[in-house]
Amino acid sequence: MDAKDILGLPKNSFPPQEKKSRPPKESQRKPDGISREVYALTGGLAPLMPAVDSSQLKRRPPPDEKVAWQWLGFTSSARKDNLHLYHWVRVVNGVPPTGDYSFAKYNKSVDITRYTDEEYEKYLTDPRWTKEETDQLFDLCEQFDLRFIVIADRFPSSRTLEELKDRYYSVSRALLIARNPSSVDIAAHPLLKEPYNISRDVERKRAMSLVLSQTRQQEQRDEEVLAEAKRIAQSRIPAKVSQESEMAVAPNAGVEVTERTIPGETVSPPPSNAQHPLIPVPPPLSTENASTLASLRIRTYALEQMLQAASSTAGLRTIKRVEQTLQDLGVNLKPRVPTKAVCAEHLELRKEILTLLNLQKQLQYKEAEGLPFREGSFTETPGTPKHFHNGEQDRTFVPDSSFGVERTGKRDQKRKVRDYILVSFNYSSLCCFFLLIFGQFHRTFLLISEIL
């Protein structure tokens, strides 16, 4: 008896769940000639290294061959000391293999040109190098196979890498020319066709170090300049195409006019008062003009960046008021000739206009503060007893309970008068400063007008 019997539940109260069938794995057949353990290690993937053909693995030697492995000695032609070593060798029918060591072919060395004392005295003398230093250099070049980084590290004297390379290649080139009087045979030699240039190598390494030491901001600036130059080049393509088409149309028009004239008749020139539409043909842009145009556009782009940086703290309405002031004064929003002096004066003019607008705003604010004091009347002081004339008798002054209140009102009135005097003084100072700024602004405007 279980819980289902106690609760009176049927045995199969839940429907049986269907098991999900797994997709059958694709069986991969093991290649012939590879053991099961080795194939399991690869996981069924293709080997990285090229494998030996499976037909070669089970190839049996001919019945007349008897293969054995023997411990035999050998010498290598790559070594100069005739060292005698031993290794296992495959011997067929008791005949050991002959010939040089199989790996000696990978020993490649550079053929270093040598010179005699007579050749050195005749062709290779240099006041900056001694014969001992030149001999040491060529010995190290032969020892380290022209790996000049290692040679510069091992060279006893304080010579730079470029100086070592220049000395080696200059000596080799001088020996090549001296030993081959006919220049036709050695004209295609690399030492003569592409001689080593030490100044260009130094400049190349300096430029490479500058490029590698650039910051991310400098790289972005260079990318922006290149993008701007590419945009300028693309914008010049339509003008160049239209210019070429106009130049192609002009000769055809001349041919048509010639064909329409009858032989034997002269063509009368058109009257002088006839009006012909003049089609302006733009002159071809030279390299200097193109470079000047590109530099002007790049400087205009730099001026736009400076204007954005200068007006970043001002609001949109203030910027529009500055541009409106420039238009009222007859000054272009962007200089036509954006030289360094013109750009500096233009930015200074914008700053002065911005200062002028701020002063006008402050002046309006001060005037609004002093307006209530100017409108108030100070002809009658409260609390002063009145005198009656025209036959009326003066009344006896009787102090009442509001005497303290009247004294408080007098103090408030004095404070208001003092504040009004201070506001008037600030207003006068602000007007003087405003006139001073306006005079400076007028001088800058005249200077820009003279430049443009």
Number of C-alpha atoms within 10 A of each C-alpha: 5 6 8 12 10 8 8 8 10 9 8 8 8 7 6 7 6 6 6 6 6 6 6 6 6 6 6 7 7 12 10 12 14 13 10 11 8 9 14 12 9 11 9 11 9 9 10 7 6 7 8 9 10 12 9 9 11 11 9 7 9 7 6 7 11 11 13 14 13 13 10 13 11 15 16 18 14 16 10 7 9 11 10 9 10 10 10 11 15 15 17 13 11 13 10 13 11 7 8 13 13 8 10 13 11 8 9 9 12 11 10 15 13 13 15 8 9 9 15 16 11 10 14 19 14 13 5 6 11 10 14 8 13 19 13 15 23 21 15 19 21 18 14 15 16 19 12 18 12 14 23 20 13 11 17 11 10 8 11 13 17 16 11 21 19 17 20 18 15 17 20 18 18 16 18 17 16 13 9 11 10 10 11 8 9 15 12 11 12 11 17 15 10 9 13 19 13 16 10 10 12 13 11 12 11 12 12 11 11 10 12 9 10 10 9 9 9 12 12 11 11 12 12 13 14 12 12 16 16 11 12 16 13 11 11 12 11 11 12 14 11 11 16 12 11 13 12 11 11 10 10 11 10 10 10 10 9 12 9 8 11 9 8 6 7 8 9 6 6 9 7 6 6 7 8 7 6 6 6 6 9 10 7 11 12 9 9 9 11 15 12 12 14 17 14 16 16 18 17 19 15 14 21 13 11 14 16 11 10 13 16 11 10 10 9 11 9 15 16 11 14 22 17 14 16 17 12 9 10 11 17 12 13 13 15 11 14 20 13 11 11 17 21 12 16 23 15 15 21 21 16 19 20 19 16 18 16 13 17 15 12 14 17 12 11 16 15 11 13 17 12 10 17 12 8 8 8 11 6 7 11 12 13 8 9 8 9 10 8 5 6 8 9 10 10 6 7 5 7 7 7 9 10 9 10 14 13 10 14 14 11 12 15 11 12 13 14 12 14 18 14 13 18 17 12 14 18 12 12 17 15 12 13 16 13 12 17 16 12 12 20 13 13 17 19 10 13 17 11 8 10 11
